Amino acid sequence: MSEAVLTQGDERTPRQIVRELDRYIIGQDKAKKAVSIALRNRYRRQKLPAAIADDIIPKNILMIGPTGVGKTEIARRLAKLTRSPFLKVEASKFTEVGYVGRDVESLVRDLVRIAVDLVKAEKMAENGEKARRNTEDRVLAILLPAPAENRETAAGAPEAGETESFANSREKLRRLLREGKLDDRLIEVDVKANAFTPLEIFSASGVEEIGIQISEMMPNLLGSRGSRKRRMPLGEAFQLLLQEEQNRLLDMDQVAKLAIQRTEQMGIVFLDEIDKIAGRESGGHGPMVSREGVQRDLLPIIEGTTVNTKYGMVRTDHVLFIGAGAFHVAKPADLIPELQGRFPIRVELESLGRADFVRILTEPQNALVKQYQNLMATEGLEVIFAADAVEEVATMAVELNSTSENIGARRLHTIMEKVMEDISFEASDLERAQVRIDSDYVRRKVQDIVRDGDLSKYIL
Protein backbone atom coordinates (compact mmCIF):
# COMPACT_ATOMS: atom_id res chain seq x y z
CA MET A 1 0.00 0.00 0.00
CA SER A 2 1.45 3.35 -1.01
CA GLU A 3 1.96 5.71 1.92
CA ALA A 4 1.81 8.75 -0.38
CA VAL A 5 -1.85 9.19 0.48
CA LEU A 6 -1.38 9.10 4.24
CA THR A 7 -1.56 12.49 5.91
CA GLN A 8 -0.59 13.75 9.33
CA GLY A 9 -4.21 13.77 10.44
CA ASP A 10 -4.53 10.03 9.83
CA GLU A 11 -1.97 9.29 12.55
CA ARG A 12 -4.23 10.58 15.31
CA THR A 13 -5.73 8.01 17.66
CA PRO A 14 -9.54 7.77 17.96
CA ARG A 15 -9.35 9.62 21.27
CA GLN A 16 -7.35 12.44 19.68
CA ILE A 17 -9.80 12.65 16.76
CA VAL A 18 -12.74 12.98 19.17
CA ARG A 19 -10.84 15.68 21.05
CA GLU A 20 -10.38 17.64 17.81
CA LEU A 21 -14.08 17.27 16.93
CA ASP A 22 -15.01 18.48 20.42
CA ARG A 23 -13.50 21.86 19.53
CA TYR A 24 -16.30 22.46 17.02
CA ILE A 25 -19.18 20.12 17.88
CA ILE A 26 -20.98 19.86 21.22
CA GLY A 27 -22.20 16.45 22.38
CA GLN A 28 -22.97 13.57 19.99
CA ASP A 29 -20.27 11.39 21.55
CA LYS A 30 -21.56 8.19 19.91
CA ALA A 31 -21.30 9.67 16.42
CA LYS A 32 -17.84 11.08 17.11
CA LYS A 33 -16.68 7.72 18.41
CA ALA A 34 -18.00 5.92 15.31
CA VAL A 35 -16.33 8.25 12.81
CA SER A 36 -13.05 8.29 14.74
CA ILE A 37 -12.89 4.49 14.63
CA ALA A 38 -13.69 4.49 10.90
CA LEU A 39 -10.89 7.02 10.32
CA ARG A 40 -8.37 5.07 12.39
CA ASN A 41 -9.26 1.83 10.61
CA ARG A 42 -8.53 3.57 7.30
CA TYR A 43 -5.08 4.45 8.63
CA ARG A 44 -4.54 0.90 9.87
CA ARG A 45 -5.58 -0.56 6.50
CA GLN A 46 -3.09 1.56 4.59
CA LYS A 47 -0.31 0.17 6.78
CA LEU A 48 -1.08 -3.40 5.65
CA PRO A 49 0.34 -5.22 2.61
CA ALA A 50 -1.72 -4.58 -0.53
CA ALA A 51 -2.92 -8.21 -0.73
CA ILE A 52 -4.60 -7.92 2.67
CA ALA A 53 -5.60 -4.26 2.49
CA ASP A 54 -7.64 -4.68 -0.69
CA ASP A 55 -9.97 -7.11 1.06
CA ILE A 56 -10.72 -4.78 3.98
CA ILE A 57 -13.65 -2.60 3.00
CA PRO A 58 -14.63 0.53 4.95
CA LYS A 59 -17.51 0.21 7.39
CA ASN A 60 -19.91 2.88 6.15
CA ILE A 61 -21.90 4.85 8.73
CA LEU A 62 -25.58 5.73 8.86
CA MET A 63 -26.33 8.76 11.05
CA ILE A 64 -29.91 9.00 12.27
CA GLY A 65 -31.15 12.20 13.84
CA PRO A 66 -33.17 15.38 13.33
CA THR A 67 -31.85 18.37 11.43
CA GLY A 68 -29.44 20.74 13.15
CA VAL A 69 -27.81 18.29 15.56
CA GLY A 70 -24.38 18.15 13.88
CA LYS A 71 -24.48 15.30 11.32
CA THR A 72 -22.98 17.28 8.44
CA GLU A 73 -20.56 19.19 10.64
CA ILE A 74 -19.08 15.98 12.08
CA ALA A 75 -18.37 14.61 8.59
CA ARG A 76 -17.07 17.94 7.27
CA ARG A 77 -14.71 18.49 10.20
CA LEU A 78 -13.49 14.89 9.93
CA ALA A 79 -12.53 15.44 6.29
CA LYS A 80 -10.85 18.76 7.05
CA LEU A 81 -8.87 17.14 9.85
CA THR A 82 -7.25 14.68 7.42
CA ARG A 83 -7.31 16.83 4.25
CA SER A 84 -9.52 14.19 2.66
CA PRO A 85 -11.58 14.89 -0.46
CA PHE A 86 -15.08 15.52 0.90
CA LEU A 87 -18.36 15.74 -0.98
CA LYS A 88 -21.75 16.48 0.53
CA VAL A 89 -24.66 15.59 -1.72
CA GLU A 90 -28.39 15.17 -1.14
CA ALA A 91 -29.51 11.68 -2.09
CA SER A 92 -32.84 13.13 -3.23
CA LYS A 93 -31.01 14.97 -6.06
CA PHE A 94 -30.45 11.69 -7.83
CA THR A 95 -33.08 9.89 -9.83
CA GLU A 96 -33.35 6.52 -11.45
CA VAL A 97 -31.75 6.31 -14.90
CA GLY A 98 -34.41 7.35 -17.41
CA TYR A 99 -35.85 10.08 -15.20
CA VAL A 100 -34.77 13.71 -15.04
CA GLY A 101 -32.06 14.21 -12.45
CA ARG A 102 -28.38 13.75 -11.70
CA ASP A 103 -26.49 10.62 -12.64
CA VAL A 104 -25.15 8.84 -9.54
CA GLU A 105 -21.68 8.49 -11.09
CA SER A 106 -21.42 12.29 -11.13
CA LEU A 107 -20.73 12.23 -7.37
CA VAL A 108 -17.49 10.30 -8.02
CA ARG A 109 -16.47 12.78 -10.72
CA ASP A 110 -17.19 15.68 -8.38
CA LEU A 111 -15.15 13.98 -5.63
CA VAL A 112 -12.17 13.60 -7.98
CA ARG A 113 -12.36 17.26 -8.98
CA ILE A 114 -12.27 18.22 -5.30
CA ALA A 115 -9.25 15.94 -4.80
CA VAL A 116 -7.48 17.56 -7.78
CA ASP A 117 -8.07 21.01 -6.28
CA LEU A 118 -6.71 19.81 -2.93
CA VAL A 119 -3.55 18.33 -4.43
CA LYS A 120 -3.02 21.37 -6.69
CA ALA A 121 -3.24 23.69 -3.69
CA GLU A 122 -0.71 21.57 -1.78
CA LYS A 123 1.71 21.44 -4.72
CA MET A 124 1.38 25.19 -5.26
CA ALA A 125 2.21 25.74 -1.59
CA GLU A 126 5.26 23.48 -1.94
CA ASN A 127 6.42 25.35 -5.05
CA GLY A 128 5.40 28.76 -3.68
CA GLU A 129 8.87 30.05 -2.85
CA LYS A 130 10.37 28.86 -6.13
CA ALA A 131 7.48 30.33 -8.14
CA ARG A 132 7.80 33.67 -6.35
CA ARG A 133 11.55 33.78 -6.96
CA ASN A 134 11.12 32.96 -10.65
CA THR A 135 8.41 35.62 -10.96
CA GLU A 136 10.65 38.19 -9.30
CA ASP A 137 13.38 37.36 -11.82
CA ARG A 138 10.94 37.82 -14.71
CA VAL A 139 9.77 41.19 -13.42
CA LEU A 140 13.33 42.36 -12.69
CA ALA A 141 14.35 41.37 -16.20
CA ILE A 142 11.66 43.76 -17.48
CA LEU A 143 12.59 46.57 -15.09
CA LEU A 144 16.36 46.18 -15.51
CA PRO A 145 17.39 44.18 -18.59
CA ALA A 146 20.73 42.40 -18.32
CA PRO A 147 23.66 44.05 -20.12
CA ALA A 148 24.49 42.55 -23.51
CA GLU A 149 26.49 39.38 -23.04
CA ASN A 150 28.82 40.19 -25.90
CA ARG A 151 30.04 43.46 -24.38
CA GLU A 152 33.70 42.86 -23.67
CA THR A 153 36.76 44.92 -22.92
CA ALA A 154 39.53 45.30 -25.40
CA ALA A 155 41.25 42.36 -23.75
CA GLY A 156 38.23 40.17 -24.54
CA ALA A 157 37.00 39.77 -20.92
CA PRO A 158 33.65 41.05 -19.53
CA GLU A 159 33.71 44.30 -17.59
CA ALA A 160 33.81 43.16 -13.95
CA GLY A 161 32.77 46.54 -12.56
CA GLU A 162 29.72 46.75 -14.77
CA THR A 163 28.66 43.23 -13.84
CA GLU A 164 28.97 43.98 -10.12
CA SER A 165 27.10 47.26 -10.48
CA PHE A 166 24.28 45.51 -12.36
CA ALA A 167 24.01 42.82 -9.65
CA ASN A 168 23.82 45.47 -6.91
CA SER A 169 21.16 47.45 -8.79
CA ARG A 170 19.16 44.30 -9.35
CA GLU A 171 19.20 43.39 -5.64
CA LYS A 172 18.12 46.92 -4.68
CA LEU A 173 15.19 46.62 -7.08
CA ARG A 174 14.37 43.20 -5.61
CA ARG A 175 14.15 44.72 -2.13
CA LEU A 176 11.89 47.50 -3.38
CA LEU A 177 9.76 44.93 -5.20
CA ARG A 178 9.33 42.81 -2.06
CA GLU A 179 8.43 45.87 0.00
CA GLY A 180 5.68 46.76 -2.49
CA LYS A 181 7.18 50.14 -3.33
CA LEU A 182 7.04 49.45 -7.07
CA ASP A 183 3.44 48.17 -7.21
CA ASP A 184 2.06 51.28 -8.91
CA ARG A 185 4.72 51.41 -11.61
CA LEU A 186 3.42 50.59 -15.11
CA ILE A 187 5.18 47.79 -16.97
CA GLU A 188 4.54 45.87 -20.17
CA VAL A 189 4.22 42.09 -19.87
CA ASP A 190 3.41 39.18 -22.14
CA VAL A 191 0.06 37.70 -21.08
CA LYS A 192 -1.27 34.41 -22.38
CA ALA A 193 -4.58 34.58 -24.18
CA ASN A 194 -7.56 33.02 -22.41
CA ALA A 195 -8.11 29.34 -22.94
CA PHE A 196 -11.10 28.18 -24.92
CA THR A 197 -14.05 26.65 -23.07
CA PRO A 198 -13.75 22.86 -22.66
CA LEU A 199 -16.02 20.69 -24.75
CA GLU A 200 -18.97 19.13 -22.97
CA ILE A 201 -20.30 15.79 -24.11
CA PHE A 202 -23.97 15.08 -23.40
CA SER A 203 -24.64 11.40 -22.98
CA ALA A 204 -26.87 8.98 -21.12
CA SER A 205 -24.51 9.07 -18.17
CA GLY A 206 -24.89 12.81 -17.74
CA VAL A 207 -22.63 15.72 -18.57
CA GLU A 208 -18.90 15.11 -18.36
CA GLU A 209 -16.34 17.72 -19.21
CA ILE A 210 -13.71 16.57 -21.63
CA GLY A 211 -10.35 18.02 -20.71
CA ILE A 212 -9.26 18.80 -24.23
CA GLN A 213 -9.24 22.38 -25.35
CA ILE A 214 -10.71 23.17 -28.77
CA SER A 215 -7.50 24.94 -29.66
CA GLU A 216 -5.54 21.76 -28.95
CA MET A 217 -7.88 19.64 -31.06
CA MET A 218 -7.93 21.95 -34.07
CA PRO A 219 -4.89 24.23 -33.87
CA ASN A 220 -4.80 24.88 -37.61
CA LEU A 221 -8.45 25.90 -37.69
CA LEU A 222 -8.58 28.14 -34.62
CA GLY A 223 -4.95 29.07 -34.20
CA SER A 224 -2.82 28.35 -31.18
CA ARG A 225 -3.11 30.23 -27.92
CA GLY A 226 -0.49 32.89 -28.23
CA SER A 227 0.36 35.75 -25.93
CA ARG A 228 -0.14 39.46 -26.20
CA LYS A 229 1.52 42.44 -24.60
CA ARG A 230 -0.38 44.34 -21.93
CA ARG A 231 0.53 47.43 -19.96
CA MET A 232 -0.54 47.29 -16.30
CA PRO A 233 0.58 48.20 -12.77
CA LEU A 234 3.44 46.08 -11.53
CA GLY A 235 1.45 44.76 -8.55
CA GLU A 236 -1.26 43.38 -10.83
CA ALA A 237 1.30 42.05 -13.33
CA PHE A 238 3.21 40.27 -10.55
CA GLN A 239 0.14 38.31 -9.44
CA LEU A 240 -0.64 37.38 -13.05
CA LEU A 241 2.91 36.19 -13.72
CA LEU A 242 3.01 34.36 -10.37
CA GLN A 243 -0.11 32.39 -11.32
CA GLU A 244 1.45 31.51 -14.67
CA GLU A 245 4.66 30.41 -12.97
CA GLN A 246 2.80 28.24 -10.44
CA ASN A 247 0.88 26.56 -13.25
CA ARG A 248 4.12 26.02 -15.18
CA LEU A 249 5.73 24.29 -12.20
CA LEU A 250 2.74 21.99 -11.75
CA ASP A 251 3.01 18.49 -13.17
CA MET A 252 -0.66 17.85 -13.91
CA ASP A 253 -0.05 14.16 -14.65
CA GLN A 254 1.35 13.75 -11.15
CA VAL A 255 -1.46 15.87 -9.68
CA ALA A 256 -4.09 13.68 -11.38
CA LYS A 257 -2.37 10.49 -10.21
CA LEU A 258 -2.17 11.67 -6.59
CA ALA A 259 -5.75 12.97 -6.71
CA ILE A 260 -7.07 9.60 -7.88
CA GLN A 261 -5.05 7.87 -5.15
CA ARG A 262 -6.40 10.22 -2.51
CA THR A 263 -9.96 9.82 -3.76
CA GLU A 264 -9.74 6.03 -3.70
CA GLN A 265 -8.03 5.73 -0.34
CA MET A 266 -9.27 8.76 1.61
CA GLY A 267 -12.44 10.03 -0.13
CA ILE A 268 -15.49 10.75 2.05
CA VAL A 269 -18.99 11.08 0.57
CA PHE A 270 -21.73 12.44 2.81
CA LEU A 271 -25.12 11.29 1.49
CA ASP A 272 -27.63 13.58 3.14
CA GLU A 273 -31.40 13.05 3.16
CA ILE A 274 -30.97 9.36 2.49
CA ASP A 275 -34.30 8.79 4.24
CA LYS A 276 -36.00 10.65 1.36
CA ILE A 277 -35.20 7.77 -1.00
CA ALA A 278 -36.20 5.05 1.49
CA GLY A 279 -39.29 3.03 0.68
CA ARG A 280 -40.36 0.74 -2.12
CA GLU A 281 -43.20 1.44 -4.48
CA SER A 282 -45.11 -1.28 -6.26
CA GLY A 283 -46.31 -0.07 -9.62
CA GLY A 284 -46.92 3.49 -8.44
CA HIS A 285 -46.89 6.58 -10.60
CA GLY A 286 -45.62 10.12 -10.17
CA PRO A 287 -42.44 11.63 -8.76
CA MET A 288 -42.02 8.99 -6.04
CA VAL A 289 -41.79 6.12 -8.51
CA SER A 290 -38.00 6.17 -8.68
CA ARG A 291 -37.12 5.86 -4.99
CA GLU A 292 -36.07 2.23 -5.13
CA GLY A 293 -34.46 2.86 -8.50
CA VAL A 294 -32.21 5.51 -6.96
CA GLN A 295 -31.20 3.11 -4.22
CA ARG A 296 -30.30 0.47 -6.79
CA ASP A 297 -28.30 2.99 -8.81
CA LEU A 298 -26.40 4.11 -5.71
CA LEU A 299 -25.69 0.54 -4.66
CA PRO A 300 -22.83 -0.22 -7.11
CA ILE A 301 -21.06 3.03 -6.18
CA ILE A 302 -21.26 2.22 -2.47
CA GLU A 303 -20.42 -1.48 -2.96
CA GLY A 304 -17.41 -0.59 -5.07
CA THR A 305 -17.18 0.01 -8.78
CA THR A 306 -14.94 1.75 -11.30
CA VAL A 307 -16.02 5.10 -12.71
CA ASN A 308 -14.50 6.79 -15.73
CA THR A 309 -13.55 10.41 -15.07
CA LYS A 310 -11.59 12.99 -17.07
CA TYR A 311 -8.57 12.28 -14.84
CA GLY A 312 -8.69 8.49 -15.22
CA MET A 313 -10.49 5.45 -13.86
CA VAL A 314 -11.48 5.69 -10.18
CA ARG A 315 -12.39 2.76 -7.92
CA THR A 316 -14.86 3.44 -5.10
CA ASP A 317 -14.17 0.26 -3.10
CA HIS A 318 -12.49 2.12 -0.24
CA VAL A 319 -14.34 5.43 -0.32
CA LEU A 320 -16.07 6.05 3.03
CA PHE A 321 -19.80 6.74 2.68
CA ILE A 322 -21.66 8.44 5.52
CA GLY A 323 -25.43 8.39 5.10
CA ALA A 324 -27.62 10.73 7.12
CA GLY A 325 -31.30 11.42 7.57
CA ALA A 326 -33.96 12.32 10.10
CA PHE A 327 -35.93 9.11 9.41
CA HIS A 328 -39.11 10.64 10.86
CA VAL A 329 -41.40 8.90 8.36
CA ALA A 330 -39.24 6.21 6.80
CA LYS A 331 -36.99 3.90 8.81
CA PRO A 332 -33.58 2.43 7.96
CA ALA A 333 -35.39 -0.89 7.49
CA ASP A 334 -37.29 0.70 4.57
CA LEU A 335 -34.08 0.84 2.54
CA ILE A 336 -33.51 -2.10 0.21
CA PRO A 337 -31.68 -4.92 2.03
CA GLU A 338 -28.55 -4.63 -0.13
CA LEU A 339 -28.17 -0.94 0.79
CA GLN A 340 -28.86 -1.59 4.47
CA GLY A 341 -26.02 -4.09 4.48
CA ARG A 342 -23.62 -1.48 3.15
CA PHE A 343 -24.21 0.78 6.18
CA PRO A 344 -23.33 -1.61 9.03
CA ILE A 345 -22.65 1.14 11.60
CA ARG A 346 -25.82 2.86 12.80
CA VAL A 347 -25.51 5.90 15.04
CA GLU A 348 -28.46 7.75 16.51
CA LEU A 349 -27.76 11.41 17.23
CA GLU A 350 -29.53 12.95 20.18
CA SER A 351 -31.79 16.01 20.08
CA LEU A 352 -30.18 19.07 21.62
CA GLY A 353 -31.41 20.55 24.90
CA ARG A 354 -30.98 23.87 26.70
CA ALA A 355 -27.62 22.96 28.26
CA ASP A 356 -26.30 21.92 24.81
CA PHE A 357 -27.41 25.23 23.29
CA VAL A 358 -25.62 27.20 26.02
CA ARG A 359 -22.42 25.29 25.28
CA ILE A 360 -22.86 25.66 21.48
CA LEU A 361 -23.20 29.42 21.89
CA THR A 362 -19.99 29.83 23.89
CA GLU A 363 -17.60 26.85 23.87
CA PRO A 364 -16.67 25.79 20.29
CA GLN A 365 -13.87 27.52 18.44
CA ASN A 366 -16.46 28.88 15.99
CA ALA A 367 -19.14 29.64 18.62
CA LEU A 368 -21.87 32.07 17.55
CA VAL A 369 -21.15 34.51 20.38
CA LYS A 370 -17.46 34.64 19.38
CA GLN A 371 -18.41 35.18 15.73
CA TYR A 372 -20.56 38.23 16.52
CA GLN A 373 -17.94 39.64 18.89
CA ASN A 374 -15.24 39.36 16.21
CA LEU A 375 -17.50 40.89 13.55
CA MET A 376 -18.34 43.92 15.70
CA ALA A 377 -14.70 44.30 16.77
CA THR A 378 -13.88 45.25 13.17
CA GLU A 379 -15.98 48.38 13.76
CA GLY A 380 -14.23 49.13 17.04
CA LEU A 381 -17.24 47.94 19.05
CA GLU A 382 -16.78 45.60 22.00
CA VAL A 383 -19.79 43.36 22.58
CA ILE A 384 -20.12 41.62 25.94
CA PHE A 385 -22.66 38.82 26.35
CA ALA A 386 -23.75 38.28 29.93
CA ALA A 387 -24.22 34.69 31.06
CA ASP A 388 -27.97 35.23 31.58
CA ALA A 389 -28.27 36.53 27.98
CA VAL A 390 -26.78 33.32 26.61
CA GLU A 391 -29.10 31.24 28.80
CA GLU A 392 -32.11 33.28 27.65
CA VAL A 393 -31.25 32.68 23.96
CA ALA A 394 -30.88 28.94 24.67
CA THR A 395 -34.23 28.85 26.52
CA MET A 396 -36.01 30.58 23.64
CA ALA A 397 -34.45 28.17 21.13
CA VAL A 398 -35.75 25.18 23.11
CA GLU A 399 -39.20 26.75 23.40
CA LEU A 400 -39.44 27.50 19.68
CA ASN A 401 -38.16 24.05 18.70
CA SER A 402 -40.81 22.43 20.90
CA THR A 403 -43.74 24.57 19.68
CA SER A 404 -42.86 24.59 15.97
CA GLU A 405 -40.55 22.61 13.70
CA ASN A 406 -37.49 21.26 15.51
CA ILE A 407 -34.51 22.60 13.54
CA GLY A 408 -31.95 21.98 16.26
CA ALA A 409 -29.03 24.37 16.70
CA ARG A 410 -29.97 26.25 13.54
CA ARG A 411 -32.65 27.99 15.62
CA LEU A 412 -29.85 29.77 17.48
CA HIS A 413 -28.83 31.55 14.27
CA THR A 414 -32.28 33.06 13.76
CA ILE A 415 -32.59 34.23 17.38
CA MET A 416 -29.07 35.63 17.57
CA GLU A 417 -29.53 37.51 14.32
CA LYS A 418 -32.68 39.14 15.74
CA VAL A 419 -30.88 40.01 18.99
CA MET A 420 -27.94 41.56 17.13
CA GLU A 421 -29.96 43.28 14.40
CA ASP A 422 -29.93 46.86 15.80
CA ILE A 423 -26.36 46.61 17.08
CA SER A 424 -25.12 45.39 13.68
CA PHE A 425 -26.99 48.22 11.96
CA GLU A 426 -25.62 50.98 14.20
CA ALA A 427 -22.09 49.64 14.81
CA SER A 428 -20.61 51.52 11.83
CA ASP A 429 -21.82 54.88 13.18
CA LEU A 430 -20.65 54.42 16.75
CA GLU A 431 -17.27 55.60 17.96
CA ARG A 432 -15.20 53.09 19.88
CA ALA A 433 -17.66 51.82 22.46
CA GLN A 434 -18.79 48.88 24.52
CA VAL A 435 -22.19 47.20 24.43
CA ARG A 436 -23.40 44.77 27.09
CA ILE A 437 -26.18 42.33 26.23
CA ASP A 438 -28.14 40.83 29.11
CA SER A 439 -31.29 38.74 29.40
CA ASP A 440 -33.55 41.83 29.53
CA TYR A 441 -32.15 43.05 26.21
CA VAL A 442 -32.71 39.62 24.62
CA ARG A 443 -36.31 39.49 25.86
CA ARG A 444 -37.04 43.00 24.54
CA LYS A 445 -35.82 42.05 21.10
CA VAL A 446 -37.34 38.59 20.78
CA GLN A 447 -40.03 37.90 23.39
CA ASP A 448 -42.92 39.54 21.51
CA ILE A 449 -42.21 37.46 18.43
CA VAL A 450 -41.92 34.27 20.50
CA ARG A 451 -45.28 34.89 22.15
CA ASP A 452 -47.02 35.45 18.83
CA GLY A 453 -47.01 31.91 17.45
CA ASP A 454 -48.03 32.91 13.93
CA LEU A 455 -45.39 35.67 13.75
CA SER A 456 -42.62 33.43 15.11
CA LYS A 457 -43.22 30.92 12.30
CA TYR A 458 -42.33 33.64 9.80
CA ILE A 459 -39.47 35.36 11.61
CA LEU A 460 -37.87 32.75 13.88
N, C-alpha and C positions, 0 to 999 in steps of 0.2 A: 504494500500500500504506500503510495507516494505521500510524503509528509509535507509536500509543498502547499497543501490545502489546509493544514493545521494552522490555527492562529493562537495568539497568546490567550485569548478568552477561553479557548477550549480546555486549557490546562487547569481551570478552576475546578475545585471540588463542588459537589452538589450543595454543600453548606455555604460555600463562598458565593455560588451563583444566587442562592436564595437571599443572601445578605445584600448583594448588589440590587436585586429586584425590590428588596424592602425599601431602598432609597427612593423609589418612585411609586410603588404600589402598596397600599395599606391592606392588611388582611390577606385572605385567599391563600392561606398556607398550603392547603392540599394541592391547589393548582400549581403553585410555585415549586412544590416538592416534585410533582410529576414532570414538569418541564425540565427541571434541573437534572433529574435522573436521565431523561431522554437525551439531554445535551451531553452528559458525561458518558453515556453509553456510545454516543457517536464518536467521542474522543477515544474511548477504549477500542472501538472497532477499527479505527484507522491505525492503531498500533499493532494490529494483528497481521499475519501473513495474508496475502491477497486471496489465497485458496480458501481460507476460513472466513475472512471478512466479507467476501461476496455473498456468503450464505446467511449472514446476519442482517435481517431487514429491520428498519426502524419501527419502533412501536408507536404508531400514530395515536394522537390524543383527541378525545372528544370532550370539549368543555360545555357544560350544561349550566345555564344560569341566565337571569334576566339581563336586560340591557343596562349598561352603565356600571357594571360591577368589576370591570378590569380585564375582561377576556382578551380583547385586542391589544391592550397595553402590555399585558404579560408577554404575548408573542412578539410584539414589536421590540420591546426592551431586550428580550432574549436574543433576537437577531442582531440588534445593535451591539450587544455585549461581545459577540463573537465575529462581528463584521460578516455575517452570513447574508447571502442574497435573500431578501424577504419580500413576499408578495401577498397582499391582502386582497381577496376577491370575494364578492358575494356569489354564493352558489346559485341564487335565483337569477343571476344574469345569464346563465347558460341555459340553452334549450336543446332538446333532442334534435339530432341531425334531421334536417327536412323542415324544421320550424325556424322562424326568424329569431336570431339571437347569436350569442358568441359561441365559437367553436371551443370545446374544452381544451384542445391542444394549444390554444392561444395563451393559456396561463403559463405553460412551459416556456413558450417563446418570450413572453414578458419577463419571466424569471431570469432567463439567460441575458436579456438586455440589461436588467438591473445588475447582474453579476459583471457584465462587461464594463458598465459605468463604475462599479466599485473597483475593479482591477485597474482600469484606466486612471482613476483618481489616485490610487496607491502608487502606480508607476510614475505618474506625473510628479507626485511628492518626492519620490526617490530621485528623479532626474531634475528636480526643481533648481538646485544650485548650479548644475551644469548648464541647464537651459538659460538661466539668468545670466551666467557668465558669457555664454555664446551670444546672447542678445545684446549685452553690453558691448561686446566686440563689434557686432554689426553696426550698432548705432555710432560707436566711436569712429569706425571706419568712414561713416558718412560725415561726421562732424570734423574729423581730422584725418584726411586720407594719408596713407603711408607715402613717404618720399619715394621717388622712382628708384627701382632696384638697380638700374644700370648707371646711376650717378656715381662716378668714381673720381678719385683724385688723379692727378697726373701720373702717380706711381701705380695706378691700377687698383688701389684698395679703397673700400668705402670710407666716407668721412666719419670718423669715430665721434667727433663732437656733435655733428648733426644728428647721428643716430641716438646719442644719449639725450640730446635736447628734445627730440621727438618723443622718446620714451617718457621723459619727465612730463611733457605737456599732456601726453595721453593719460597718465595716471592722475594728473590734476583734474582733467575733464571727467575721468571715471569717478573721482570723489564728488565732484559737483553733480554728476548724474545720479549717484546714489543718494545724495542729500535732497534731490528733487528740485535743485535750483535751475535746471535747464528745461523743466517740463513745459514751459510756455513758448519755448523757441520753436519756430517752424522749420521742419525738415522735409525733404522729399524722399519717399521710400517706395520700393517695389511691393505692391500688394497683389496677392493672388486673386484672380477672379472667382466669384462665387461658384460653388459646385452646382451642377444640375440636380434637380429633384430625383430621388431614386424611383425606379419603376415599381409599380405595385401590380401584383398578379392577383386577379380575383378568381377564386376557385371554390370547389365544394368544401374545402377545409378552412375557408375564411380568407382573410386578407393577410398576405405575408410579404413584407418588403423584401425586395431582391437587392442585395448590396452591390449592384453593378451600376455605375453611373452611365447615363446615356452617352456622355462624351467619350467614355472608355469603350463603349460598344461600337460607336460609329464615329471615330475621330475624323475621318475624311469628310464626313457629311456635315458635322457640326463644328469641327475645328477643336483643337485641344484647348485645355484651360491654361491660358497664358497668365501673364501678370501685367499690371499697368501701374504707372507712377502716380502717386498721390501726395499732395502737400498737406501736412497736418501738424498739430502741436506734438512735440517730442514725447510728452507723457502718454498721449493716445497712441502714437506710433509704437512706443516701447511695448505696451500691452499687446498690440496686434502682432508684433514680431515675436514676442515671448510665446504667444499661443501657437504661432507657426513653428517655432523652435521646439516646443514641447511635443507637438504632433509629429515633427520630424524624428525626434528621438524615440518615439513609441514604436515598438515592434508589434503591429496589430495581430500578426499570426500568433505570437506568444500570448498576447492579451486574450485572444479568443480561446486559445488552448487552456489557459489558467481559469478563464471564466467558466468554461464548460466543466472543468474539474471541480471548481468551487460549487457550481450549481448541483452537480451530481452528488457530491459528498457532504455539502453543508447547506443546501437550499432548504428554505422553510416556506411552505405555502399555508396561509391562514384562510380556510374556507368558512366565511361567515354566513350566517342565515342558512345553515345546512338543514335546519328543521323545515324551511320553506319548501324543500324538494322531497320531504319525507311523505310517505303515503303511496298507495298503489291504486290506480284507477282501473276499472274493468269496463272497457268499451265506452268510456265517457267522451264527452265532446267539450270543446271550449279551451280556454287558456291553461287549464289544469291538466290537460291530457298528457303532457310530456314530463310529468314529475318523475315517474319511474324511468322514463327514457333518459333523463338527465343523469340519474343515478348510475344507469348502466354505461353511459358514455364516460362518466368520471371514473368508473371502476378500473379500467385498464391503466389510467394515469396513476392512480393511487397504488394499484397492485405492482406496477412497474412495467414500463414500456419504453420504446425508443421513439423520440419525436425529432423530425427533421426541422432544423432552424437555419437561419442564414449564416450562423457561425459554425454549424456542423451538427452531427447527430448527438442527441442528449438522452441519456438513460435516466429514468425517474425512480429506479429501484430503491435508492437510498435517500431520496428527498423526504424530509419530515413534513407530514400533513397534520395540521391542527384544525379540526372541525369545531365549530361553535354555533350555538343557537339557544334561544330561550326555551324551546320545547314546551310552550304553554298548551298548544293544541295537540300537535303531533308528539310522539315519544320516540326515543332512539330505536325502540323495537319496530317502529313503522318503516324504518329504512329497510331496503332489501337485504336479505341475510348476508350476501357476499360483501356488501359495503359495511355492515355492522362488524363483520369479522376483521375488517381492515382498520378498525378503530378500537383496539383491545383495551386501551386505557380510558376509563370514563372518570371524569372529575366534575363534581357538582360545586359550583361557586355559590357562596352564600349571599343573600341580600344584605345590603349595608344598613346599619342602624345609626343612631345619633352619635354614639361614641366614635364610630368609624368616620363619620362626616367631619367631626371636630379634628381628628387626626389628619384626614385628607386635606383639610383647609390649611394646616400649619406645618405638618411634619415632612412630607416628601421634598426632595430637592426642587421640584417644579410646582410646589404648593401654590394654590390660587392666591392666598394672601401675599405670599412673596412676589408673585407675578405683578400684582397691582402696585405693591410698594415700589418695585423696581421701575415700573412704567411711570409712576408719578414722580419718582426721583429724577427722571430726565428733565422735568420741568422745575426742579428745585423745590419740590413739595414733599415733605416727609409725612407719610401716612402711618398712624399708629392704630392698630386694631386691638381693642381691649379684649380680654378673655371672654367676658360676657357677650360681646358682639359676635364672636366666633360661635359661641354656643347657641345664640339666638338664630343665626343663619342655619346651623345644623338642625335645630328644632323645627324651623319652618320647612326645611327640605324634607324632613321625615313626614311632617303633616301633609304637605302637598303630594308626596309620593303615595301616601295612604288614602287620600281622598280623590286623587285622579290617577292618571297613568303612572306606574312606577318606572321612572327612567334613571334610577340609581343616582350616581354621583354627578351625572350631567345636570341634575336639578340645581346643584350648587352654582353652576355657571350662570344660569338665568337669574338667580337671586342676587348673587354678587354683582352682576352687571347692573341690576336695578339699584342696589345700594350705592354703587360707585358712580352712577350716571351723572349727578350734579357736580361731583368733585372732578370727574374726568373732563366735564365741559368747561369748568371754571379754572382748572389748574394752569392753563396757559396764561391767564390774565393776572394770576396772583404772584406777588413778589415771594421771595423765599419765605416759606411759612411751614407751619406744622398743623396737621389735622388729626384729631382723635375721634375714632369711631367707636361708640359704645352701643349697648343693646337698645337704648332709647332711640338712637339715631336709626338703627336698623328697622325698628318697629315703625317709626314714622314713615320710612320710605316704602315699606313692603306690607305692613299689616293690613291696610285697607284693601289691597288687592287680594291678599290671602283670604280675608273674610268673605269677599264677594266671589263665590264659587265660579260663576259664569265668567267673570273678568279674569280670574286667575288662569282659567283654561286657555285664554288668548295670550296673556302676558307672561305667565310663569309656567 
